Amino acid sequence: MAGRSGGGESKKAEAREGEEREEEAEALEERIYTIPLRDAKKVARWKRSKRAVEEVRKFLRRHTKASVVVIDPALNEKIWERGAEKPPSKIRVRAKMLEDGVVKAELIE
């Protein structure tokens, strides 16, 4: 317990440091893609939005050579906006390539 200043301050400082580290690991490269989701129409009606999310991951893996693709909640919401049966036919995405081989996909509006 020695060396700690006041109760909650150290936890807040640690949280701020964690946020700063995340900002430092920001995108090495950033690109904008228009991803066609027409292949999602080839599956059963009730599986289409799920397939559209898979298509986004597949497209970004192919075009960015990344092993891991993280989809932003706003992008996921946009795909599922009209339910499982009617995903959009295409979607614009900003792909941020991070240091550790991860790609983060964000919605562009």
C-alpha positions in Angstrom: 0.0 0.0 0.0 3.0 2.3 0.4 3.6 4.8 -2.4 -0.1 5.2 -3.3 -1.6 8.7 -3.3 -5.3 9.2 -2.4 -7.9 6.4 -3.0 -9.4 6.9 -6.5 -6.8 9.1 -8.1 -4.4 6.3 -9.0 -7.1 4.3 -10.7 -8.1 7.3 -12.8 -4.5 8.1 -13.7 -4.0 4.4 -14.8 -7.2 4.7 -16.9 -5.9 7.9 -18.6 -2.5 6.2 -19.2 -4.3 3.3 -20.8 -6.2 5.6 -23.1 -3.0 7.4 -24.1 -1.4 4.1 -24.9 -4.4 3.3 -27.2 -4.0 6.6 -28.9 -0.3 6.0 -29.4 -1.2 2.6 -31.1 -3.4 4.5 -33.5 -3.7 3.7 -37.1 -0.5 3.2 -39.1 -2.6 3.5 -42.3 -6.2 4.5 -42.9 -8.2 3.7 -46.0 -11.8 4.1 -47.1 -13.6 1.2 -48.9 -17.0 0.7 -50.4 -17.8 -2.9 -49.6 -20.4 -4.6 -51.8 -22.7 -6.9 -49.8 -24.6 -8.4 -52.7 -23.3 -11.9 -51.8 -25.4 -11.7 -48.6 -28.5 -12.0 -50.9 -27.4 -15.5 -51.9 -28.2 -17.1 -48.5 -31.5 -17.8 -46.8 -33.4 -14.7 -46.0 -33.1 -14.9 -42.2 -29.3 -15.2 -42.4 -28.6 -12.2 -44.6 -27.4 -9.6 -42.1 -25.2 -12.2 -40.4 -23.7 -13.0 -43.8 -23.2 -9.3 -44.5 -21.0 -9.0 -41.4 -19.0 -12.0 -42.5 -18.6 -10.4 -45.9 -17.2 -7.2 -44.4 -14.7 -9.2 -42.4 -13.7 -11.3 -45.5 -13.3 -8.2 -47.7 -11.1 -6.4 -45.2 -9.0 -9.4 -44.5 -8.4 -9.8 -48.3 -7.7 -6.1 -48.9 -5.6 -5.3 -45.8 -3.8 -8.6 -45.3 -4.9 -8.5 -41.6 -5.6 -11.6 -39.5 -8.0 -9.9 -37.1 -10.8 -7.5 -38.1 -12.7 -5.5 -35.4 -16.1 -4.1 -36.4 -17.2 -0.9 -34.8 -20.7 -1.2 -33.1 -22.0 1.7 -35.3 -21.1 -0.3 -38.4 -22.8 -3.4 -37.0 -25.9 -1.4 -36.1 -26.1 0.0 -39.7 -25.9 -3.5 -41.1 -28.6 -4.8 -38.8 -30.7 -1.6 -39.0 -33.5 -3.1 -41.1 -33.4 -6.5 -39.4 -31.9 -9.9 -40.3 -33.5 -10.1 -43.7 -32.7 -6.8 -45.4 -29.0 -5.7 -45.0 -27.8 -2.8 -47.2 -26.5 -3.7 -50.6 -23.2 -1.8 -50.1 -21.6 0.1 -47.2 -18.7 2.6 -46.9 -16.1 1.8 -44.3 -13.0 3.5 -42.9 -10.4 0.8 -42.2 -7.6 1.7 -39.7 -4.6 -0.6 -39.7 -3.1 -0.8 -36.2 0.5 -1.9 -35.3 -0.3 -5.4 -34.1 -1.9 -6.6 -37.4 -5.5 -5.7 -36.3 -7.8 -3.7 -38.6 -10.6 -1.6 -37.0 -13.6 -1.0 -39.3 -15.7 2.1 -38.7 -18.8 3.4 -40.5 -18.6 6.5 -42.7 -21.8 8.6 -43.1 
